């Protein structure tokens, strides 16, 4: 475990995205995945020749989930 400041500073140094989330409580996990997907979609869209037909979606479902990670 690292402090928020340590994580944020390291992410800035290496040019990475920094988000706090917990696999144990699920806090921030969906938001982190959504941010990654949105960034990937924007990169892919800008890499294409303006073709806006390609889309990426993320759905959240917890059917059959026991509430735990694994």
Secondary structure as GFF3:
##gff-version 3
##sequence-region A 1 70
A	DSSP	alpha_helix	4	14	.	.	.	ID=ss1
A	DSSP	alpha_helix	29	47	.	.	.	ID=ss2
###
